[in-house]
Amino acid sequence: MEFPKALTCVLFTVVLCAGDAQYSVPDSVLNCCEGDVLFLLDSSGSVASYEFFRMVDFLKDLLLPFSLGPDQVRVGLLQVGTEPHLEFGFDTYSSQDRLQEALERTKQLKGDTNTVDALLMATNQVLKQGIPGGARPDLPRVLVWLTDGVDPGEVQEPMARLREEGVAVLVVSTGHGNYQVLREAVSPPAEEHLFFVDIDDISIISEDLRNAIIEIIRAERLQVRSVTTTTAQLEWRPVLAGTGYYDIQFGPIRTGQTGGTGGPGTSPGTGLGPFQKITRPGDASSAQLIGLRPDTTYRVTLTPKANLEFLNSLHTTFTTQPVNPQPQVQILSTVTISDSTTNSVRVSWGPLLPHLVQEYQLEYSALPTGPLQIVSVSNRQNSTVLTDLQPDTQYLVTVSAKQSSGKERAMSVKVCTQEVLPALSDLQLTTVGNESVQLRWKGSYDGLRGYWVTWEQGHTQRSTLYLPPNRLSTTLNHVPSRARVCVSPVYRTARGEGLCCTA
């Protein structure tokens, strides 16, 4: 009789452990990172329904520890099927509860494995920086591709383009895919960014994959905010988890005013004045810097001090405000489009500031997934004409002003090229009665919506008639002698050039 009781205890213990594991969030991951992570999920028909749901559960567990938000980690999900489907973008979810619910609702697309089109969408829209809904500038971007490895297509070129643009690529394969293709797809080192695992054992790579992502998007940068003439607020990501302390040293390295000669305790190698040293406890994430000079550039060094491990020092520089600050110059404030034709548009921008801007760069691609084109323009030019465009097509155009200091400002606009409007050819008019005429013409053009016929009925009255695109003739009655009769082709956006005859 004792055996069933022992069995009950064992089963109860297992249930408790599983429950604890489900809601366990590693403290080291909370508030650790800042970056945009896009998951490319194989949702095609080659993936069994069981495998798809296992992948989704794996994503829920993988992402649970991360802190989400506009100043932390943002997550997007792009599904691969016959047509790519953006399940949700980077701006959609900023809390774990809503993200977990969205993943729970994710449905499989089935269809073909069209990975190439999905990668093009990721490159031109989701992971592109400086456009609405795209990735954030100056922050790390990561693409994690989950695939069964079956017939991924010609992914080498789009993957290489992503890596060239600074996107870190990681791959998880649950099938028997081409190792060489997948190895070439990932960012180095391949041994840390390429995972082969059976779908039933996929949970065993959660920690390794999470750590690989953290290494890429870990936020170790110092940020300086609320800078005045004599104070500044220093902020950083906490890395000591409440233990140890932070050592902060700061001093002037360049000034717009006449500096002293320096002496003992001056900033090393500057001779501009004494450096200061302050400390903050291990649970701190900010410090107020006071006693600063106006219009002076400072260098700050933050060193986390822990008993058992060595942590890298972080450095940054900032410049205090002058006593009478000059108005900020807007490097790029307007982008306008003009002179749109069927295959070209003129892009103009302003203001023109050649003393501050090194060059202008224009990036443009047809929406939604056209190839990206790049044009560089002189810093003394405030407009250029983009040529060889497709007619009746919407483009996304991004103008970037690259400053000599290394900073960059970008603005994006959408533009449509004009529709091709072929003219009418060979209009013939034949009299068939006292006041009746028959019209015949040649047509059948691409994009044709119909024909617009106009003719005079008396000195002041004008009549009109709309005909469908398959009609190439009509008879008009009560047409006075010497009346002018015209036929024009009608397209989606406008009328084409027509022809006229006199009755």
MOMOPE-V954569 format. One record per helix or strand. SS is the DSSP state (hx for helix, st for strand). FROM is the first residue (numbers start at 1). LEN is the number of residues. If there is no record, write none. Layout:
# MOMOPE-V954569
((SS:FROM:LEN) (SS:FROM:LEN))
This chain:
# MOMOPE-V954569
((hx:2:21) (st:33:1) (st:35:8) (hx:49:15) (st:68:1) (st:73:8) (st:85:4) (hx:96:10) (hx:115:12) (st:129:1) (st:135:1) (st:140:8) (hx:156:9) (st:167:7) (hx:179:7) (hx:190:4) (st:194:3) (hx:199:19) (st:218:1) (st:223:3) (st:232:4) (st:245:11) (st:266:1) (st:274:1) (st:276:6) (st:286:4) (st:296:10) (st:310:1) (st:314:6) (st:334:5) (st:345:6) (st:357:10) (st:373:6) (st:383:4) (st:394:10) (st:408:9) (st:425:7) (st:437:6) (st:450:7) (st:462:6) (st:473:4) (st:484:7) (st:495:1) (st:499:4))
